[in-house]
Structure formats: C-alpha cells, structure tokens
Amino acid sequence: MGHLSTHVLDTMHGRPAAGLRVTLWRLADDGTPQPVRDLQLNADGRAPGGPLLDATTMARGRWQLRFHVADYFRGCGVELPEPPFLDVVTLDFGIADAAGHYHVPLLCTPWSHSTYRGS
C-alpha cells in the first residue's frame, strides 16, 4: 500500500517542529502547482491523522512540499532578519511508484535545511 509521509525536526532547538505549516501540491504536466493539503504538524512533527497521501490518493507524478519555516521559527520566539534567510522551504520530488512508501523528512534551522528519501 503506497503512501507519502513527512517528519520535520527543528535542529536549532533539538525537537520536532510542532505546529509548522506544510502544504502539499501536485504539479501539473506544465508545472502549474495544484493544492492538495494544507496542515499544521502535530507534537511529534508529523502530519496529524496519518500520511499526507494514502493508498487511495497516491499517484505517480511530480509533487511539491512547502515547509513554512520562517513563520514557525518566529512563533518559537526566534528573531529573524527581514527578509528571513529561509522563508518557505520548497521541495520538488517525483513519485514513480504509487504503490511505494515515500517518506520526506526535513531537518531545519532558520539558516539551513536538509532532506532525503526516508524509510
């Protein structure tokens, strides 16, 4: 059963990024983003209620996750310059196998981020 999940860790504070806003977009063939989900991460830094896409909504194609990191860090009381160095971290990725498990974790600070295809 295919599904898409994410997990965000605030490496500045050494904790899950609880409350961080994440938006999921499907990219049309011409690259136009189409909104799919808009959510706040739970206390564990994960999507509430399960995966971003489950077996019924998983589909091959090009996708985009937008992580609203500047708003999150401001909400944590971090003073950021204007404009912030990182505002919205955008990750474009592809789903080649709709039956596969795709996990997209993000490690972030106000100054850096890292991602990979997790398990």
C-alpha positions as CSV (number, residue, x, y, z in Angstrom):
1,M,0.0,0.0,0.0
2,G,1.6,3.2,-1.1
3,H,1.7,6.4,1.0
4,L,3.5,9.7,1.4
5,S,4.6,10.9,4.8
6,T,6.8,13.6,6.3
7,H,8.5,14.4,9.6
8,V,10.2,17.8,10.4
9,L,12.8,18.2,13.1
10,D,13.8,21.6,14.4
11,T,17.6,21.1,14.8
12,M,18.1,24.6,16.2
13,H,16.2,23.6,19.4
14,G,16.6,19.8,19.1
15,R,12.9,18.9,18.9
16,P,10.1,18.1,16.5
17,A,8.7,21.1,14.6
18,A,5.3,21.0,16.3
19,G,2.9,23.5,14.6
20,L,4.9,24.0,11.5
21,R,2.7,24.7,8.5
22,V,3.1,22.3,5.5
23,T,1.4,22.5,2.1
24,L,1.3,19.7,-0.4
25,W,0.9,20.4,-4.1
26,R,0.6,18.3,-7.2
27,L,2.5,19.7,-10.2
28,A,0.6,19.5,-13.5
29,D,2.3,18.5,-16.7
30,D,3.0,22.2,-17.4
31,G,4.5,22.7,-13.9
32,T,1.5,24.5,-12.5
33,P,1.0,23.7,-8.8
34,Q,-2.4,22.4,-7.7
35,P,-3.1,22.5,-3.9
36,V,-3.8,19.1,-2.3
37,R,-3.3,19.6,1.5
38,D,-2.6,22.4,4.0
39,L,-1.8,21.3,7.5
40,Q,0.0,22.0,10.8
41,L,2.4,19.3,12.1
42,N,1.5,17.6,15.4
43,A,3.6,17.5,18.6
44,D,5.8,14.8,17.0
45,G,6.5,17.0,13.9
46,R,4.3,14.7,11.7
47,A,1.1,15.1,9.8
48,P,-1.9,14.7,12.1
49,G,-4.2,11.8,11.2
50,G,-1.7,9.7,9.2
51,P,0.1,10.1,5.9
52,L,-0.2,13.0,3.5
53,L,-1.3,10.7,0.8
54,D,-2.7,7.2,1.4
55,A,-3.2,4.2,-0.9
56,T,-6.4,5.8,-2.4
57,T,-4.8,9.2,-3.1
58,M,-1.2,8.2,-4.0
59,A,-0.4,8.9,-7.7
60,R,2.6,8.9,-9.9
61,G,3.8,12.3,-10.9
62,R,5.6,15.4,-9.8
63,W,4.8,16.8,-6.3
64,Q,5.9,19.7,-4.1
65,L,6.0,20.1,-0.4
66,R,6.3,23.6,1.1
67,F,7.5,24.0,4.6
68,H,6.8,27.4,6.2
69,V,9.9,27.6,8.3
70,A,10.2,31.3,8.9
71,D,6.7,31.5,10.4
72,Y,7.5,28.5,12.6
73,F,10.7,30.0,14.0
74,R,9.1,33.4,14.5
75,G,6.4,31.5,16.5
76,C,9.2,30.0,18.6
77,G,10.4,33.4,19.5
78,V,13.5,33.4,17.2
79,E,14.3,36.9,15.9
80,L,14.8,36.7,12.2
81,P,16.1,39.3,9.8
82,E,13.7,40.8,7.2
83,P,13.5,39.2,4.8
84,P,14.4,35.9,6.5
85,F,17.2,33.8,5.0
86,L,14.9,30.9,4.7
87,D,11.2,31.6,4.4
88,V,9.4,28.7,2.8
89,V,11.5,25.6,2.0
90,T,10.1,24.1,-1.2
91,L,10.9,20.5,-2.1
92,D,10.0,19.2,-5.6
93,F,10.0,15.4,-5.9
94,G,8.7,12.7,-8.0
95,I,6.6,9.6,-7.2
96,A,7.4,6.9,-9.7
97,D,5.7,4.0,-7.9
98,A,2.2,4.8,-6.5
99,A,2.4,1.5,-4.5
100,G,5.6,2.6,-2.8
101,H,6.3,4.3,0.5
102,Y,7.7,7.8,0.2
103,H,8.9,9.5,3.3
104,V,10.2,13.1,3.0
105,P,11.8,14.2,6.3
106,L,13.2,17.7,6.8
107,L,15.8,18.9,9.2
108,C,15.8,22.6,9.6
109,T,17.1,25.8,11.3
110,P,16.5,29.4,10.3
111,W,19.7,29.1,8.3
112,S,19.8,25.6,6.8
113,H,17.8,22.6,5.8
114,S,18.5,19.0,4.8
115,T,16.2,16.3,3.3
116,Y,16.4,12.8,1.9
117,R,14.1,9.9,0.9
118,G,13.5,8.2,4.2
119,S,12.1,4.8,5.1
